[in-house]
Amino acid sequence: MAVEVQVRRGIQVSAETVRRWLHELGWEWKRAKVVAKDDDPQRGEKLARIRLAFEQLRAGAALFFADELDINLLPKVGYQWMPKGEQVEVMTPGTNEKRYLAGALDLTTGTITHCVWYRKQTGLFLDLLETLDRTYPAPLFSHLTVVADNAKIHHAHKVEKWLAAHPRFELLYLPTYCPRANPIERAFGDVHDKCTRNHTRKRMWHLVQDVKRHLLANGPWPYALSDLYYTAEVTAAVEALQTADSSLAALSQLAA
């Protein structure tokens, strides 16, 4: 850019001066992020159902946001503080290993229930549901709502069969390609910041223990629903669902 300024304007400046000018204009040097098109045709209705589940929480009910986290022995390389003129070296493990953590964020308490598997498959999600079933026993909790994304393991026939056998559980789905609607994503980002980015562990079980300790020691994560749930579109969808529920209740009373 310094060369371009000289060619176009005849002004000779250093690269450092150009960098300083850009900072003064509000620009900064950072990585881009990969995003998908958030255009689910049922987006408003799905967000409305989740918001309604949150607003209708009562004693004996809980709302969870679930997701899976990849844990790699090959470290995620990213920014960190280091002495000027030096660069921290992160050694590769040679052969990469992976583990997969499934977690469920209780939106009311901010606690995360979790389990770890060797593979990311339907059994991992079922193990999470079983863990929630034990952690939130039926005598105390009559209704548990779990919000998940549209991964295949969340739609599997085995999951449907498990839900049918556990009627106090309800599974709601996020809009496709809409991670901002899932607050556990922020907690998992914190896990990467504190545990997996630039880590120096040589054994996978040490790294998994780091993640588990972090989830146990550094919570709770009291995240609120994002502003996506309070747009005019979603609010209108919430009102429509409430009207439909009221009409259904009135018909049920007449039938009785």
Phi and psi restraints in degrees (value plus and minus 20) as a CYANA .aco file:
   2 ALA   PHI     -82.3   -42.3
   2 ALA   PSI     -60.9   -20.9
   3 VAL   PHI     -84.2   -44.2
   3 VAL   PSI     -60.2   -20.2
   4 GLU   PHI     -85.2   -45.2
   4 GLU   PSI     -59.4   -19.4
   5 VAL   PHI     -82.4   -42.4
   5 VAL   PSI     -59.7   -19.7
   6 GLN   PHI     -87.4   -47.4
   6 GLN   PSI     -62.2   -22.2
   7 VAL   PHI     -87.1   -47.1
   7 VAL   PSI     -63.8   -23.8
   8 ARG   PHI    -104.0   -64.0
   8 ARG   PSI     -54.4   -14.4
   9 ARG   PHI    -136.1   -96.1
   9 ARG   PSI     -28.9    11.1
  10 GLY   PHI      51.9    91.9
  10 GLY   PSI       0.7    40.7
  11 ILE   PHI    -126.1   -86.1
  11 ILE   PSI     103.4   143.4
  12 GLN   PHI    -117.0   -77.0
  12 GLN   PSI      94.2   134.2
  13 VAL   PHI    -154.6  -114.6
  13 VAL   PSI     140.6   180.6
  14 SER   PHI    -104.0   -64.0
  14 SER   PSI     143.4   183.4
  15 ALA   PHI     -82.5   -42.5
  15 ALA   PSI     -54.5   -14.5
  16 GLU   PHI     -85.1   -45.1
  16 GLU   PSI     -57.8   -17.8
  17 THR   PHI     -84.5   -44.5
  17 THR   PSI     -61.9   -21.9
  18 VAL   PHI     -82.6   -42.6
  18 VAL   PSI     -62.3   -22.3
  19 ARG   PHI     -79.2   -39.2
  19 ARG   PSI     -63.5   -23.5
  20 ARG   PHI     -85.3   -45.3
  20 ARG   PSI     -60.0   -20.0
  21 TRP   PHI     -81.9   -41.9
  21 TRP   PSI     -62.6   -22.6
  22 LEU   PHI     -82.6   -42.6
  22 LEU   PSI     -61.0   -21.0
  23 HIS   PHI     -81.2   -41.2
  23 HIS   PSI     -60.2   -20.2
  24 GLU   PHI     -86.1   -46.1
  24 GLU   PSI     -47.7    -7.7
  25 LEU   PHI    -104.6   -64.6
  25 LEU   PSI     -20.8    19.2
  26 GLY   PHI      72.2   112.2
  26 GLY   PSI      -6.6    33.4
  27 TRP   PHI    -116.4   -76.4
  27 TRP   PSI     131.8   171.8
  28 GLU   PHI    -164.8  -124.8
  28 GLU   PSI     137.4   177.4
  29 TRP   PHI    -111.8   -71.8
  29 TRP   PSI      95.2   135.2
  30 LYS   PHI    -175.7  -135.7
  30 LYS   PSI     148.3   188.3
  31 ARG   PHI     -96.6   -56.6
  31 ARG   PSI     127.5   167.5
  32 ALA   PHI     -97.0   -57.0
  32 ALA   PSI     145.2   185.2
  33 LYS   PHI    -145.4  -105.4
  33 LYS   PSI     128.4   168.4
  34 VAL   PHI    -105.2   -65.2
  34 VAL   PSI     108.1   148.1
  35 VAL   PHI    -150.8  -110.8
  35 VAL   PSI     136.9   176.9
  36 ALA   PHI    -129.3   -89.3
  36 ALA   PSI     143.6   183.6
  37 LYS   PHI     -94.3   -54.3
  37 LYS   PSI      98.2   138.2
  38 ASP   PHI    -107.1   -67.1
  38 ASP   PSI      61.5   101.5
  39 ASP   PHI    -155.7  -115.7
  39 ASP   PSI      14.2    54.2
  40 ASP   PHI     -79.4   -39.4
  40 ASP   PSI     104.9   144.9
  41 PRO   PHI     -82.5   -42.5
  41 PRO   PSI     -40.7    -0.7
  42 GLN   PHI    -123.3   -83.3
  42 GLN   PSI      -0.6    39.4
  43 ARG   PHI     -74.5   -34.5
  43 ARG   PSI     -72.6   -32.6
  44 GLY   PHI     -80.7   -40.7
  44 GLY   PSI     -64.3   -24.3
  45 GLU   PHI     -86.1   -46.1
  45 GLU   PSI     -61.4   -21.4
  46 LYS   PHI     -83.7   -43.7
  46 LYS   PSI     -65.5   -25.5
  47 LEU   PHI     -84.0   -44.0
  47 LEU   PSI     -56.5   -16.5
  48 ALA   PHI     -85.2   -45.2
  48 ALA   PSI     -61.0   -21.0
  49 ARG   PHI     -84.0   -44.0
  49 ARG   PSI     -58.9   -18.9
  50 ILE   PHI     -87.9   -47.9
  50 ILE   PSI     -65.4   -25.4
  51 ARG   PHI     -81.4   -41.4
  51 ARG   PSI     -60.5   -20.5
  52 LEU   PHI     -85.1   -45.1
  52 LEU   PSI     -59.8   -19.8
  53 ALA   PHI     -80.9   -40.9
  53 ALA   PSI     -58.0   -18.0
  54 PHE   PHI     -88.6   -48.6
  54 PHE   PSI     -65.0   -25.0
  55 GLU   PHI     -90.6   -50.6
  55 GLU   PSI     -41.1    -1.1
  56 GLN   PHI    -118.8   -78.8
  56 GLN   PSI      -9.9    30.1
  57 LEU   PHI     -79.2   -39.2
  57 LEU   PSI     120.0   160.0
  58 ARG   PHI    -160.8  -120.8
  58 ARG   PSI     159.4   199.4
  59 ALA   PHI     -81.3   -41.3
  59 ALA   PSI     114.4   154.4
  60 GLY   PHI      67.4   107.4
  60 GLY   PSI     -12.1    27.9
  61 ALA   PHI    -148.1  -108.1
  61 ALA   PSI     133.2   173.2
  62 ALA   PHI    -166.5  -126.5
  62 ALA   PSI     129.6   169.6
  63 LEU   PHI    -141.9  -101.9
  63 LEU   PSI     107.7   147.7
  64 PHE   PHI    -142.2  -102.2
  64 PHE   PSI     126.0   166.0
  65 PHE   PHI    -132.6   -92.6
  65 PHE   PSI     100.1   140.1
  66 ALA   PHI    -128.7   -88.7
  66 ALA   PSI     133.4   173.4
  67 ASP   PHI    -187.7  -147.7
  67 ASP   PSI     151.3   191.3
  68 GLU   PHI    -135.7   -95.7
  68 GLU   PSI     127.2   167.2
  69 LEU   PHI    -145.0  -105.0
  69 LEU   PSI     106.3   146.3
  70 ASP   PHI    -102.5   -62.5
  70 ASP   PSI     111.5   151.5
  71 ILE   PHI    -135.0   -95.0
  71 ILE   PSI      94.9   134.9
  72 ASN   PHI    -130.9   -90.9
  72 ASN   PSI     114.7   154.7
  73 LEU   PHI     -87.2   -47.2
  73 LEU   PSI     -51.9   -11.9
  74 LEU   PHI     -90.4   -50.4
  74 LEU   PSI      94.7   134.7
  75 PRO   PHI     -85.4   -45.4
  75 PRO   PSI     125.4   165.4
  76 LYS   PHI     -93.3   -53.3
  76 LYS   PSI     105.0   145.0
  77 VAL   PHI    -115.8   -75.8
  77 VAL   PSI     109.8   149.8
  78 GLY   PHI    -176.5  -136.5
  78 GLY   PSI    -193.3  -153.3
  79 TYR   PHI     -91.5   -51.5
  79 TYR   PSI     126.4   166.4
  80 GLN   PHI    -179.1  -139.1
  80 GLN   PSI     143.7   183.7
  81 TRP   PHI     -93.1   -53.1
  81 TRP   PSI     117.8   157.8
  82 MET   PHI    -175.0  -135.0
  82 MET   PSI     136.0   176.0
  83 PRO   PHI     -79.2   -39.2
  83 PRO   PSI     122.5   162.5
  84 LYS   PHI     -80.8   -40.8
  84 LYS   PSI     114.0   154.0
  85 GLY   PHI      69.6   109.6
  85 GLY   PSI     -25.7    14.3
  86 GLU   PHI    -139.2   -99.2
  86 GLU   PSI     136.3   176.3
  87 GLN   PHI    -155.1  -115.1
  87 GLN   PSI     101.6   141.6
  88 VAL   PHI     -84.0   -44.0
  88 VAL   PSI     115.5   155.5
  89 GLU   PHI    -122.2   -82.2
  89 GLU   PSI     112.8   152.8
  90 VAL   PHI    -132.1   -92.1
  90 VAL   PSI      94.3   134.3
  91 MET   PHI     -95.5   -55.5
  91 MET   PSI     117.7   157.7
  92 THR   PHI     -98.7   -58.7
  92 THR   PSI     132.2   172.2
  93 PRO   PHI    -101.1   -61.1
  93 PRO   PSI     -22.2    17.8
  94 GLY   PHI      71.2   111.2
  94 GLY   PSI     -97.1   -57.1
  95 THR   PHI    -129.3   -89.3
  95 THR   PSI     105.6   145.6
  96 ASN   PHI     -95.6   -55.6
  96 ASN   PSI     125.9   165.9
  97 GLU   PHI    -144.7  -104.7
  97 GLU   PSI     135.0   175.0
  98 LYS   PHI    -153.1  -113.1
  98 LYS   PSI     126.5   166.5
  99 ARG   PHI    -153.6  -113.6
  99 ARG   PSI     140.9   180.9
 100 TYR   PHI    -149.9  -109.9
 100 TYR   PSI     105.1   145.1
 101 LEU   PHI    -125.8   -85.8
 101 LEU   PSI     110.7   150.7
 102 ALA   PHI    -126.2   -86.2
 102 ALA   PSI     111.6   151.6
 103 GLY   PHI    -152.3  -112.3
 103 GLY   PSI     134.6   174.6
 104 ALA   PHI    -154.5  -114.5
 104 ALA   PSI      97.1   137.1
 105 LEU   PHI    -108.9   -68.9
 105 LEU   PSI      98.9   138.9
 106 ASP   PHI     -96.5   -56.5
 106 ASP   PSI      91.8   131.8
 107 LEU   PHI     -86.1   -46.1
 107 LEU   PSI     -44.9    -4.9
 108 THR   PHI     -99.0   -59.0
 108 THR   PSI     -64.9   -24.9
 109 THR   PHI    -117.2   -77.2
 109 THR   PSI     -40.8    -0.8
 110 GLY   PHI      60.4   100.4
 110 GLY   PSI     -14.2    25.8
 111 THR   PHI    -105.2   -65.2
 111 THR   PSI     134.4   174.4
 112 ILE   PHI    -139.3   -99.3
 112 ILE   PSI      99.3   139.3
 113 THR   PHI    -109.6   -69.6
 113 THR   PSI     116.4   156.4
 114 HIS   PHI    -168.0  -128.0
 114 HIS   PSI     144.0   184.0
 115 CYS   PHI    -170.4  -130.4
 115 CYS   PSI     140.0   180.0
 116 VAL   PHI    -147.1  -107.1
 116 VAL   PSI     116.3   156.3
 117 TRP   PHI    -148.7  -108.7
 117 TRP   PSI     145.7   185.7
 118 TYR   PHI     -98.0   -58.0
 118 TYR   PSI     -45.6    -5.6
 119 ARG   PHI    -150.7  -110.7
 119 ARG   PSI     133.3   173.3
 120 LYS   PHI    -115.7   -75.7
 120 LYS   PSI      71.5   111.5
 121 GLN   PHI    -161.6  -121.6
 121 GLN   PSI     159.4   199.4
 122 THR   PHI     -75.8   -35.8
 122 THR   PSI     -56.3   -16.3
 123 GLY   PHI     -79.2   -39.2
 123 GLY   PSI     -51.4   -11.4
 124 LEU   PHI     -84.3   -44.3
 124 LEU   PSI     -65.8   -25.8
 125 PHE   PHI     -88.3   -48.3
 125 PHE   PSI     -58.6   -18.6
 126 LEU   PHI     -83.9   -43.9
 126 LEU   PSI     -57.6   -17.6
 127 ASP   PHI     -82.7   -42.7
 127 ASP   PSI     -58.4   -18.4
 128 LEU   PHI     -84.1   -44.1
 128 LEU   PSI     -63.6   -23.6
 129 LEU   PHI     -83.0   -43.0
 129 LEU   PSI     -61.5   -21.5
 130 GLU   PHI     -82.8   -42.8
 130 GLU   PSI     -59.1   -19.1
 131 THR   PHI     -85.0   -45.0
 131 THR   PSI     -61.3   -21.3
 132 LEU   PHI     -83.7   -43.7
 132 LEU   PSI     -58.1   -18.1
 133 ASP   PHI     -81.3   -41.3
 133 ASP   PSI     -57.5   -17.5
 134 ARG   PHI     -98.6   -58.6
 134 ARG   PSI     -59.6   -19.6
 135 THR   PHI     -92.0   -52.0
 135 THR   PSI     -51.5   -11.5
 136 TYR   PHI    -137.4   -97.4
 136 TYR   PSI      59.4    99.4
 137 PRO   PHI     -84.8   -44.8
 137 PRO   PSI     131.3   171.3
 138 ALA   PHI     -76.8   -36.8
 138 ALA   PSI     -59.1   -19.1
 139 PRO   PHI     -79.6   -39.6
 139 PRO   PSI     -46.8    -6.8
 140 LEU   PHI    -120.5   -80.5
 140 LEU   PSI     -48.6    -8.6
 141 PHE   PHI    -147.6  -107.6
 141 PHE   PSI      98.1   138.1
 142 SER   PHI    -114.9   -74.9
 142 SER   PSI     -37.6     2.4
 143 HIS   PHI    -166.8  -126.8
 143 HIS   PSI     104.6   144.6
 144 LEU   PHI    -144.0  -104.0
 144 LEU   PSI     100.3   140.3
 145 THR   PHI    -125.4   -85.4
 145 THR   PSI     106.0   146.0
 146 VAL   PHI    -134.8   -94.8
 146 VAL   PSI     105.2   145.2
 147 VAL   PHI    -123.0   -83.0
 147 VAL   PSI     107.8   147.8
 148 ALA   PHI    -157.3  -117.3
 148 ALA   PSI     145.0   185.0
 149 ASP   PHI    -102.6   -62.6
 149 ASP   PSI    -189.4  -149.4
 150 ASN   PHI    -118.7   -78.7
 150 ASN   PSI       6.7    46.7
 151 ALA   PHI     -82.3   -42.3
 151 ALA   PSI     131.1   171.1
 152 LYS   PHI     -78.7   -38.7
 152 LYS   PSI     -55.2   -15.2
 153 ILE   PHI     -86.7   -46.7
 153 ILE   PSI     -39.5     0.5
 154 HIS   PHI    -106.8   -66.8
 154 HIS   PSI     -35.7     4.3
 155 HIS   PHI    -126.5   -86.5
 155 HIS   PSI     -16.5    23.5
 156 ALA   PHI     -83.2   -43.2
 156 ALA   PSI     133.0   173.0
 157 HIS   PHI     -79.7   -39.7
 157 HIS   PSI     -56.6   -16.6
 158 LYS   PHI     -83.1   -43.1
 158 LYS   PSI     -53.9   -13.9
 159 VAL   PHI     -88.1   -48.1
 159 VAL   PSI     -64.0   -24.0
 160 GLU   PHI     -80.0   -40.0
 160 GLU   PSI     -61.7   -21.7
 161 LYS   PHI     -84.6   -44.6
 161 LYS   PSI     -60.8   -20.8
 162 TRP   PHI     -85.3   -45.3
 162 TRP   PSI     -63.8   -23.8
 163 LEU   PHI     -82.7   -42.7
 163 LEU   PSI     -57.5   -17.5
 164 ALA   PHI     -83.7   -43.7
 164 ALA   PSI     -51.9   -11.9
 165 ALA   PHI    -105.0   -65.0
 165 ALA   PSI     -28.8    11.2
 166 HIS   PHI    -150.3  -110.3
 166 HIS   PSI      56.9    96.9
 167 PRO   PHI     -85.8   -45.8
 167 PRO   PSI     -34.6     5.4
 168 ARG   PHI     -97.8   -57.8
 168 ARG   PSI     -27.6    12.4
 169 PHE   PHI    -114.5   -74.5
 169 PHE   PSI     119.3   159.3
 170 GLU   PHI    -149.1  -109.1
 170 GLU   PSI     114.1   154.1
 171 LEU   PHI    -131.6   -91.6
 171 LEU   PSI     101.3   141.3
 172 LEU   PHI    -131.7   -91.7
 172 LEU   PSI     129.3   169.3
 173 TYR   PHI    -131.9   -91.9
 173 TYR   PSI     119.3   159.3
 174 LEU   PHI     -92.6   -52.6
 174 LEU   PSI     139.4   179.4
 175 PRO   PHI     -81.4   -41.4
 175 PRO   PSI     131.6   171.6
 176 THR   PHI     -85.3   -45.3
 176 THR   PSI     122.4   162.4
 177 TYR   PHI      33.7    73.7
 177 TYR   PSI      29.4    69.4
 178 CYS   PHI    -156.9  -116.9
 178 CYS   PSI      41.7    81.7
 179 PRO   PHI     -84.0   -44.0
 179 PRO   PSI     -43.7    -3.7
 180 ARG   PHI     -84.3   -44.3
 180 ARG   PSI     -38.3     1.7
 181 ALA   PHI    -103.2   -63.2
 181 ALA   PSI     -23.3    16.7
 182 ASN   PHI    -132.1   -92.1
 182 ASN   PSI      84.8   124.8
 183 PRO   PHI     -85.4   -45.4
 183 PRO   PSI     -39.6     0.4
 184 ILE   PHI     -88.1   -48.1
 184 ILE   PSI     -40.0     0.0
 185 GLU   PHI     -78.2   -38.2
 185 GLU   PSI     -56.4   -16.4
 186 ARG   PHI     -88.1   -48.1
 186 ARG   PSI     -60.2   -20.2
 187 ALA   PHI     -86.4   -46.4
 187 ALA   PSI     -59.3   -19.3
 188 PHE   PHI     -89.3   -49.3
 188 PHE   PSI     -51.7   -11.7
 189 GLY   PHI     -82.3   -42.3
 189 GLY   PSI     -56.9   -16.9
 190 ASP   PHI     -85.6   -45.6
 190 ASP   PSI     -56.6   -16.6
 191 VAL   PHI     -81.0   -41.0
 191 VAL   PSI     -64.4   -24.4
 192 HIS   PHI     -84.1   -44.1
 192 HIS   PSI     -60.9   -20.9
 193 ASP   PHI     -82.1   -42.1
 193 ASP   PSI     -60.9   -20.9
 194 LYS   PHI    -112.9   -72.9
 194 LYS   PSI     -44.8    -4.8
 195 CYS   PHI    -143.1  -103.1
 195 CYS   PSI     -64.8   -24.8
 196 THR   PHI    -121.8   -81.8
 196 THR   PSI     -43.0    -3.0
 197 ARG   PHI     -97.7   -57.7
 197 ARG   PSI     106.3   146.3
 198 ASN   PHI      38.1    78.1
 198 ASN   PSI       7.5    47.5
 199 HIS   PHI     -90.5   -50.5
 199 HIS   PSI     141.4   181.4
 200 THR   PHI    -138.7   -98.7
 200 THR   PSI      -4.5    35.5
 201 ARG   PHI     -89.4   -49.4
 201 ARG   PSI     121.8   161.8
 202 LYS   PHI    -123.1   -83.1
 202 LYS   PSI     -37.5     2.5
 203 ARG   PHI    -140.6  -100.6
 203 ARG   PSI     117.2   157.2
 204 MET   PHI     -81.7   -41.7
 204 MET   PSI     -59.2   -19.2
 205 TRP   PHI     -85.9   -45.9
 205 TRP   PSI     -49.1    -9.1
 206 HIS   PHI     -85.5   -45.5
 206 HIS   PSI     -62.9   -22.9
 207 LEU   PHI     -86.2   -46.2
 207 LEU   PSI     -61.8   -21.8
 208 VAL   PHI     -82.2   -42.2
 208 VAL   PSI     -60.3   -20.3
 209 GLN   PHI     -84.3   -44.3
 209 GLN   PSI     -56.7   -16.7
 210 ASP   PHI     -78.9   -38.9
 210 ASP   PSI     -65.3   -25.3
 211 VAL   PHI     -85.3   -45.3
 211 VAL   PSI     -64.7   -24.7
 212 LYS   PHI     -83.3   -43.3
 212 LYS   PSI     -62.7   -22.7
 213 ARG   PHI     -82.7   -42.7
 213 ARG   PSI     -60.1   -20.1
 214 HIS   PHI     -81.4   -41.4
 214 HIS   PSI     -65.4   -25.4
 215 LEU   PHI     -85.4   -45.4
 215 LEU   PSI     -52.6   -12.6
 216 LEU   PHI    -100.8   -60.8
 216 LEU   PSI     -56.5   -16.5
 217 ALA   PHI    -114.6   -74.6
 217 ALA   PSI     -48.2    -8.2
 218 ASN   PHI    -125.1   -85.1
 218 ASN   PSI     -16.2    23.8
 219 GLY   PHI    -102.0   -62.0
 219 GLY   PSI    -195.2  -155.2
 220 PRO   PHI     -99.3   -59.3
 220 PRO   PSI     147.9   187.9
 221 TRP   PHI    -133.0   -93.0
 221 TRP   PSI      67.9   107.9
 222 PRO   PHI    -100.7   -60.7
 222 PRO   PSI      45.3    85.3
 223 TYR   PHI    -104.0   -64.0
 223 TYR   PSI     118.0   158.0
 224 ALA   PHI    -111.2   -71.2
 224 ALA   PSI     147.1   187.1
 225 LEU   PHI     -82.5   -42.5
 225 LEU   PSI     121.8   161.8
 226 SER   PHI     -91.2   -51.2
 226 SER   PSI     148.5   188.5
 227 ASP   PHI     -86.6   -46.6
 227 ASP   PSI     -31.5     8.5
 228 LEU   PHI     -79.1   -39.1
 228 LEU   PSI     -49.3    -9.3
 229 TYR   PHI    -101.1   -61.1
 229 TYR   PSI     -25.3    14.7
 230 TYR   PHI    -143.2  -103.2
 230 TYR   PSI       2.7    42.7
 231 THR   PHI     -94.6   -54.6
 231 THR   PSI     144.8   184.8
 232 ALA   PHI     -80.1   -40.1
 232 ALA   PSI     -58.8   -18.8
 233 GLU   PHI     -81.2   -41.2
 233 GLU   PSI     -66.6   -26.6
 234 VAL   PHI     -90.8   -50.8
 234 VAL   PSI     -60.0   -20.0
 235 THR   PHI     -79.6   -39.6
 235 THR   PSI     -62.2   -22.2
 236 ALA   PHI     -83.4   -43.4
 236 ALA   PSI     -59.0   -19.0
 237 ALA   PHI     -87.4   -47.4
 237 ALA   PSI     -57.1   -17.1
 238 VAL   PHI     -81.9   -41.9
 238 VAL   PSI     -65.9   -25.9
 239 GLU   PHI     -82.6   -42.6
 239 GLU   PSI     -58.2   -18.2
 240 ALA   PHI     -85.3   -45.3
 240 ALA   PSI     -61.5   -21.5
 241 LEU   PHI     -84.5   -44.5
 241 LEU   PSI     -60.6   -20.6
 242 GLN   PHI     -83.6   -43.6
 242 GLN   PSI     -61.1   -21.1
 243 THR   PHI     -83.5   -43.5
 243 THR   PSI     -63.1   -23.1
 244 ALA   PHI     -84.1   -44.1
 244 ALA   PSI     -61.1   -21.1
 245 ASP   PHI     -84.5   -44.5
 245 ASP   PSI     -60.1   -20.1
 246 SER   PHI     -84.5   -44.5
 246 SER   PSI     -61.4   -21.4
 247 SER   PHI     -85.1   -45.1
 247 SER   PSI     -60.2   -20.2
 248 LEU   PHI     -85.5   -45.5
 248 LEU   PSI     -60.1   -20.1
 249 ALA   PHI     -84.5   -44.5
 249 ALA   PSI     -60.8   -20.8
 250 ALA   PHI     -84.4   -44.4
 250 ALA   PSI     -61.9   -21.9
 251 LEU   PHI     -84.1   -44.1
 251 LEU   PSI     -58.5   -18.5
 252 SER   PHI     -83.1   -43.1
 252 SER   PSI     -60.0   -20.0
 253 GLN   PHI     -86.0   -46.0
 253 GLN   PSI     -59.8   -19.8
 254 LEU   PHI     -85.4   -45.4
 254 LEU   PSI     -59.5   -19.5
 255 ALA   PHI     -86.9   -46.9
 255 ALA   PSI     -53.7   -13.7
